[in-house]
Amino acid sequence: TFDNLLDSTFVCGALMKNLESMEFRHLTWFIKYTIIPLVKNCPSGLWPTWIDMLLKPVFHYCDYTLYSSWCHLLYKNTVQVPDNFGDISISKEEADELGMDLIFKLTREVSNLLAAMALPKLNGGIAHEHTSTMHKATTSEDLEKSKYCTSKGVGSRR
């Protein structure tokens, strides 16, 4: 009934429509309360039409935003998140603390999504069947990111 009642193109399009304008807290909730339950409950035959269609834009956007936020935090010691905290009376330290909390929470939810995809008890091992459709070849952009992080000494103390 999952496939008979819902049109994957329509539903996925509606879910992804405003993805790139989501703040971190909304993206975290979206992954936690929408994407992960869909991954856990999607019938195996529908993974190519549903899950692949949902995960590609989510991972692309998370890669872009988290990479930028983590680089700012690690290399410039500044917090950069697309969230509006609303209360301008909070100090810079409080805003940075809220921003770091949002980065950590989104990173955790992306990790939980990857765990949901990887555990056979949650998805019947379906992720392994579809890794070829989800896997992308290493691009020059990925190589540049790797070189940048290596040159900046990721994980090393200065």
MIDOSE-1310 file (N, C-alpha, C; in nm, 2 decimals, decimal comma, always signed):
residues 158
tfdn	+0,08/-0,12/+0,00/+0,00/+0,00/+0,00/+0,09/+0,13/+0,00; +0,21/+0,11/+0,05/+0,30/+0,23/+0,05/+0,31/+0,29/-0,09; +0,34/+0,21/-0,19/+0,36/+0,26/-0,32/+0,22/+0,29/-0,39; +0,12/+0,22/-0,36/-0,01/+0,24/-0,42/-0,08/+0,37/-0,38
llds	-0,05/+0,41/-0,25/-0,12/+0,53/-0,20/-0,04/+0,66/-0,23; +0,09/+0,65/-0,24/+0,17/+0,77/-0,25/+0,25/+0,77/-0,38; +0,25/+0,89/-0,45/+0,33/+0,90/-0,57/+0,47/+0,95/-0,52; +0,57/+0,87/-0,54/+0,71/+0,90/-0,49/+0,76/+1,04/-0,55
tfvc	+0,74/+1,07/-0,67/+0,79/+1,19/-0,73/+0,72/+1,31/-0,66; +0,59/+1,30/-0,64/+0,52/+1,41/-0,58/+0,56/+1,43/-0,43; +0,57/+1,32/-0,36/+0,60/+1,33/-0,21/+0,75/+1,38/-0,20; +0,84/+1,31/-0,27/+0,98/+1,35/-0,26/+1,00/+1,50/-0,30
galm	+0,94/+1,54/-0,41/+0,95/+1,68/-0,45/+0,90/+1,77/-0,35; +0,78/+1,74/-0,28/+0,73/+1,82/-0,18/+0,82/+1,83/-0,06; +0,88/+1,72/-0,02/+0,97/+1,71/+0,10/+1,10/+1,79/+0,07; +1,15/+1,79/-0,05/+1,28/+1,85/-0,09/+1,27/+1,99/-0,13
knle	+1,14/+2,04/-0,15/+1,12/+2,17/-0,21/+1,20/+2,28/-0,14; +1,20/+2,28/-0,01/+1,26/+2,39/+0,07/+1,38/+2,34/+0,15; +1,44/+2,23/+0,11/+1,55/+2,17/+0,18/+1,67/+2,27/+0,19; +1,70/+2,34/+0,09/+1,82/+2,43/+0,09/+1,80/+2,56/+0,16
smef	+1,68/+2,58/+0,21/+1,65/+2,71/+0,29/+1,63/+2,67/+0,43; +1,65/+2,55/+0,47/+1,63/+2,50/+0,61/+1,74/+2,55/+0,70; +1,71/+2,59/+0,81/+1,81/+2,62/+0,92/+1,85/+2,48/+0,97; +1,97/+2,48/+1,05/+2,02/+2,36/+1,10/+1,92/+2,28/+1,19
rhlt	+1,85/+2,36/+1,27/+1,76/+2,29/+1,37/+1,64/+2,23/+1,29; +1,59/+2,29/+1,18/+1,49/+2,24/+1,10/+1,54/+2,11/+1,02; +1,66/+2,12/+0,97/+1,72/+2,01/+0,90/+1,74/+1,89/+0,99; +1,78/+1,92/+1,11/+1,80/+1,81/+1,21/+1,66/+1,74/+1,24
wfik	+1,56/+1,82/+1,26/+1,42/+1,76/+1,28/+1,38/+1,69/+1,16; +1,40/+1,74/+1,04/+1,36/+1,68/+0,92/+1,42/+1,54/+0,90; +1,55/+1,54/+0,93/+1,62/+1,41/+0,92/+1,57/+1,31/+1,03; +1,56/+1,36/+1,15/+1,52/+1,28/+1,26/+1,38/+1,22/+1,25
ytii	+1,28/+1,31/+1,21/+1,14/+1,27/+1,22/+1,08/+1,24/+1,09; +1,15/+1,26/+0,98/+1,10/+1,23/+0,84/+1,18/+1,13/+0,77; +1,31/+1,16/+0,75/+1,39/+1,08/+0,66/+1,43/+0,95/+0,73; +1,47/+0,95/+0,85/+1,51/+0,82/+0,92/+1,39/+0,73/+0,93
plvk	+1,27/+0,77/+0,97/+1,16/+0,68/+0,97/+1,13/+0,62/+0,83; +1,14/+0,71/+0,72/+1,12/+0,65/+0,59/+1,22/+0,55/+0,55; +1,35/+0,57/+0,59/+1,46/+0,47/+0,56/+1,43/+0,34/+0,64; +1,39/+0,35/+0,76/+1,36/+0,23/+0,84/+1,24/+0,16/+0,80
ncps	+1,14/+0,22/+0,74/+1,01/+0,16/+0,71/+0,98/+0,14/+0,56; +1,07/+0,18/+0,47/+1,05/+0,17/+0,33/+1,06/+0,03/+0,29; +0,96/-0,03/+0,21/+0,98/-0,16/+0,16/+1,10/-0,18/+0,07; +1,16/-0,29/+0,07/+1,29/-0,31/-0,01/+1,27/-0,28/-0,15
glwp	+1,16/-0,31/-0,21/+1,14/-0,29/-0,35/+1,13/-0,15/-0,39; +1,11/-0,06/-0,29/+1,09/+0,08/-0,32/+1,21/+0,17/-0,30; +1,32/+0,11/-0,25/+1,44/+0,19/-0,22/+1,48/+0,27/-0,34; +1,49/+0,21/-0,46/+1,54/+0,29/-0,57/+1,45/+0,41/-0,60
twid	+1,32/+0,40/-0,59/+1,24/+0,51/-0,62/+1,21/+0,61/-0,51; +1,22/+0,56/-0,39/+1,19/+0,65/-0,27/+1,32/+0,70/-0,20; +1,40/+0,60/-0,15/+1,51/+0,64/-0,07/+1,62/+0,71/-0,15; +1,66/+0,66/-0,26/+1,76/+0,72/-0,34/+1,72/+0,86/-0,38
mllk	+1,59/+0,88/-0,41/+1,54/+1,01/-0,45/+1,54/+1,11/-0,33; +1,53/+1,06/-0,21/+1,53/+1,15/-0,09/+1,67/+1,17/-0,04; +1,75/+1,07/-0,04/+1,88/+1,08/+0,02/+1,99/+1,16/-0,06; +1,98/+1,16/-0,19/+2,08/+1,23/-0,26/+2,08/+1,38/-0,23
pvfh	+1,96/+1,45/-0,24/+1,96/+1,59/-0,20/+1,99/+1,62/-0,06; +1,95/+1,53/+0,03/+1,98/+1,55/+0,17/+2,13/+1,54/+0,20; +2,19/+1,44/+0,15/+2,34/+1,43/+0,17/+2,41/+1,54/+0,10; +2,37/+1,58/-0,01/+2,44/+1,69/-0,08/+2,43/+1,81/+0,00
ycdy	+2,31/+1,85/+0,05/+2,30/+1,97/+0,13/+2,37/+1,96/+0,26; +2,36/+1,85/+0,33/+2,44/+1,83/+0,45/+2,59/+1,84/+0,43; +2,64/+1,78/+0,33/+2,78/+1,79/+0,30/+2,82/+1,93/+0,28; +2,75/+2,01/+0,20/+2,78/+2,15/+0,18/+2,78/+2,23/+0,31
tlys	+2,67/+2,22/+0,38/+2,65/+2,30/+0,50/+2,74/+2,26/+0,62; +2,75/+2,13/+0,64/+2,84/+2,08/+0,75/+2,98/+2,11/+0,72; +3,02/+2,09/+0,60/+3,16/+2,11/+0,56/+3,20/+2,26/+0,59; +3,12/+2,35/+0,55/+3,14/+2,49/+0,57/+3,14/+2,52/+0,72
swch	+3,05/+2,47/+0,79/+3,04/+2,50/+0,93/+3,15/+2,45/+1,01; +3,19/+2,32/+0,98/+3,30/+2,26/+1,05/+3,43/+2,33/+1,02; +3,45/+2,36/+0,89/+3,58/+2,43/+0,85/+3,59/+2,57/+0,93; +3,48/+2,64/+0,94/+3,48/+2,77/+1,01/+3,51/+2,75/+1,16
llyk	+3,45/+2,64/+1,21/+3,48/+2,62/+1,35/+3,62/+2,57/+1,38; +3,67/+2,48/+1,30/+3,80/+2,42/+1,32/+3,92/+2,52/+1,28; +3,90/+2,59/+1,17/+4,02/+2,67/+1,12/+4,01/+2,82/+1,16; +3,89/+2,87/+1,17/+3,88/+3,01/+1,20/+3,83/+3,04/+1,34
ntvq	+3,79/+2,93/+1,41/+3,74/+2,94/+1,55/+3,62/+3,03/+1,56; +3,54/+3,02/+1,45/+3,41/+3,09/+1,45/+3,30/+3,00/+1,42; +3,18/+3,03/+1,46/+3,06/+2,95/+1,43/+2,98/+3,01/+1,32; +2,96/+2,93/+1,22/+2,87/+2,97/+1,11/+2,76/+2,87/+1,08
vpdn	+2,64/+2,91/+1,12/+2,53/+2,82/+1,09/+2,42/+2,91/+1,03; +2,33/+2,85/+0,95/+2,23/+2,93/+0,89/+2,10/+2,96/+0,97; +2,12/+2,95/+1,10/+2,00/+2,97/+1,19/+2,00/+3,11/+1,24; +1,87/+3,16/+1,26/+1,85/+3,29/+1,32/+1,80/+3,27/+1,46
fgdi	+1,88/+3,32/+1,56/+1,85/+3,29/+1,70/+1,75/+3,39/+1,75; +1,71/+3,49/+1,68/+1,60/+3,57/+1,71/+1,63/+3,68/+1,82; +1,68/+3,64/+1,93/+1,71/+3,73/+2,04/+1,84/+3,79/+2,03; +1,85/+3,92/+1,99/+1,97/+3,98/+1,96/+2,04/+4,03/+2,09
sisk	+1,98/+4,01/+2,21/+2,03/+4,05/+2,33/+2,13/+3,94/+2,39; +2,15/+3,83/+2,32/+2,24/+3,73/+2,38/+2,38/+3,77/+2,34; +2,48/+3,73/+2,42/+2,62/+3,76/+2,39/+2,67/+3,68/+2,27; +2,79/+3,72/+2,22/+2,85/+3,64/+2,11/+2,89/+3,50/+2,16
eead	+2,93/+3,49/+2,29/+2,97/+3,36/+2,34/+2,84/+3,27/+2,35; +2,73/+3,32/+2,39/+2,61/+3,24/+2,39/+2,56/+3,20/+2,25; +2,57/+3,29/+2,16/+2,54/+3,26/+2,02/+2,63/+3,16/+1,96; +2,76/+3,17/+1,99/+2,85/+3,06/+1,95/+2,82/+2,93/+2,01
elgm	+2,79/+2,93/+2,14/+2,75/+2,80/+2,20/+2,63/+2,74/+2,14; +2,53/+2,82/+2,11/+2,41/+2,77/+2,05/+2,44/+2,72/+1,91; +2,53/+2,79/+1,84/+2,57/+2,75/+1,70/+2,64/+2,61/+1,70; +2,73/+2,60/+1,80/+2,81/+2,47/+1,81/+2,71/+2,36/+1,85
dlif	+2,62/+2,39/+1,93/+2,52/+2,28/+1,97/+2,44/+2,24/+1,84; +2,40/+2,33/+1,76/+2,33/+2,30/+1,63/+2,42/+2,22/+1,54; +2,55/+2,25/+1,53/+2,64/+2,18/+1,44/+2,65/+2,03/+1,49; +2,66/+2,02/+1,62/+2,68/+1,89/+1,68/+2,55/+1,80/+1,66
kltr	+2,43/+1,87/+1,68/+2,31/+1,79/+1,67/+2,28/+1,75/+1,53; +2,31/+1,84/+1,43/+2,29/+1,80/+1,29/+2,39/+1,69/+1,25; +2,51/+1,70/+1,29/+2,61/+1,60/+1,26/+2,57/+1,46/+1,32; +2,52/+1,47/+1,44/+2,47/+1,34/+1,51/+2,35/+1,28/+1,43
evsn	+2,26/+1,36/+1,38/+2,15/+1,31/+1,31/+2,19/+1,25/+1,17; +2,28/+1,32/+1,11/+2,33/+1,26/+0,98/+2,40/+1,13/+1,01; +2,47/+1,12/+1,12/+2,53/+0,99/+1,16/+2,43/+0,88/+1,19; +2,32/+0,92/+1,26/+2,21/+0,83/+1,28/+2,14/+0,79/+1,15
llaa	+2,13/+0,87/+1,06/+2,08/+0,84/+0,93/+2,17/+0,73/+0,86; +2,30/+0,75/+0,86/+2,39/+0,66/+0,81/+2,38/+0,52/+0,88; +2,36/+0,53/+1,01/+2,35/+0,40/+1,09/+2,22/+0,33/+1,05; +2,11/+0,40/+1,03/+1,99/+0,34/+0,99/+2,00/+0,27/+0,85
malp	+2,08/+0,34/+0,76/+2,10/+0,28/+0,63/+2,19/+0,15/+0,64; +2,29/+0,15/+0,73/+2,39/+0,05/+0,74/+2,35/-0,08/+0,81; +2,26/-0,07/+0,91/+2,22/-0,18/+0,99/+2,12/-0,27/+0,92; +2,16/-0,39/+0,89/+2,07/-0,49/+0,83/+1,94/-0,51/+0,90
klng	+1,94/-0,51/+1,04/+1,82/-0,53/+1,11/+1,72/-0,42/+1,09; +1,77/-0,30/+1,06/+1,68/-0,19/+1,03/+1,62/-0,18/+0,89; +1,71/-0,22/+0,79/+1,67/-0,21/+0,66/+1,67/-0,33/+0,57; +1,70/-0,45/+0,64/+1,70/-0,57/+0,57/+1,82/-0,59/+0,48
giah	+1,93/-0,51/+0,50/+2,05/-0,52/+0,42/+2,03/-0,46/+0,28; +1,92/-0,38/+0,26/+1,89/-0,33/+0,13/+2,00/-0,22/+0,09; +2,05/-0,15/+0,18/+2,15/-0,05/+0,15/+2,26/-0,11/+0,06; +2,30/-0,23/+0,09/+2,41/-0,29/+0,01/+2,37/-0,31/-0,13
ehts	+2,25/-0,34/-0,16/+2,20/-0,36/-0,30/+2,21/-0,23/-0,38; +2,19/-0,12/-0,31/+2,18/+0,01/-0,38/+2,29/+0,10/-0,36; +2,41/+0,05/-0,31/+2,52/+0,14/-0,29/+2,57/+0,19/-0,43; +2,55/+0,11/-0,53/+2,60/+0,15/-0,66/+2,53/+0,27/-0,71
tmhk	+2,40/+0,28/-0,68/+2,32/+0,40/-0,72/+2,35/+0,52/-0,63; +2,39/+0,50/-0,51/+2,41/+0,61/-0,42/+2,56/+0,65/-0,42; +2,65/+0,56/-0,46/+2,79/+0,59/-0,46/+2,83/+0,68/-0,57; +2,91/+0,78/-0,54/+2,96/+0,87/-0,65/+3,11/+0,86/-0,66
atts	+3,16/+0,87/-0,77/+3,31/+0,86/-0,79/+3,37/+0,99/-0,73; +3,49/+0,97/-0,68/+3,56/+1,08/-0,62/+3,59/+1,19/-0,73; +3,55/+1,31/-0,70/+3,56/+1,42/-0,79/+3,67/+1,51/-0,76; +3,71/+1,60/-0,85/+3,81/+1,69/-0,82/+3,78/+1,78/-0,70
edle	+3,65/+1,81/-0,68/+3,61/+1,89/-0,56/+3,64/+1,81/-0,43; +3,61/+1,68/-0,43/+3,64/+1,60/-0,31/+3,79/+1,60/-0,29; +3,87/+1,59/-0,39/+4,02/+1,58/-0,38/+4,07/+1,72/-0,32; +4,01/+1,83/-0,37/+4,05/+1,96/-0,32/+4,01/+1,97/-0,17
ksky	+3,89/+1,92/-0,13/+3,86/+1,93/+0,01/+3,96/+1,85/+0,10; +3,99/+1,73/+0,04/+4,09/+1,65/+0,11/+4,22/+1,72/+0,13; +4,27/+1,78/+0,02/+4,40/+1,85/+0,03/+4,39/+1,96/+0,12; +4,28/+2,04/+0,12/+4,26/+2,15/+0,21/+4,27/+2,11/+0,36
ctsk	+4,19/+2,00/+0,39/+4,19/+1,96/+0,53/+4,32/+1,90/+0,57; +4,39/+1,83/+0,48/+4,53/+1,78/+0,51/+4,62/+1,89/+0,54; +4,62/+2,00/+0,45/+4,71/+2,11/+0,46/+4,69/+2,19/+0,59; +4,56/+2,18/+0,64/+4,53/+2,26/+0,76/+4,55/+2,18/+0,89
gvgs	+4,59/+2,06/+0,87/+4,62/+1,97/+0,99/+4,50/+1,93/+1,07; +4,40/+1,88/+1,00/+4,28/+1,84/+1,07/+4,32/+1,74/+1,18; +4,27/+1,76/+1,30/+4,30/+1,66/+1,40/+4,43/+1,69/+1,48; +4,51/+1,78/+1,43/+4,63/+1,81/+1,50/+4,62/+1,93/+1,59
rr	+4,69/+1,93/+1,70/+4,69/+2,04/+1,79/+4,81/+2,14/+1,75; +4,78/+2,26/+1,76/+4,88/+2,36/+1,73/+4,93/+2,43/+1,85
